Amino acid sequence: MKGPIDLFCKRPETAIARNKKEKLKQTNIREACDKEATARVHQYIARFWYQAGLSLIWSN
């Protein structure tokens, strides 16, 4: 069963096959995540902050 985070990450089999073709190295989190999906999530968060009228400036 896949969870919601699986939509943002590539399949491990694809990454393993790609690494075997290239030199063997461990993929980091930035290589494994889908860049377009990450950009969409950032956009949704920014829209939420804007629509909620939250301030980005914190004062002491």
Long-range contacts (C-beta under 8 A, 24 or more apart in sequence): 7-34, 7-37, 8-33, 8-34, 8-37, 8-38, 8-41, 9-33, 9-34, 10-34
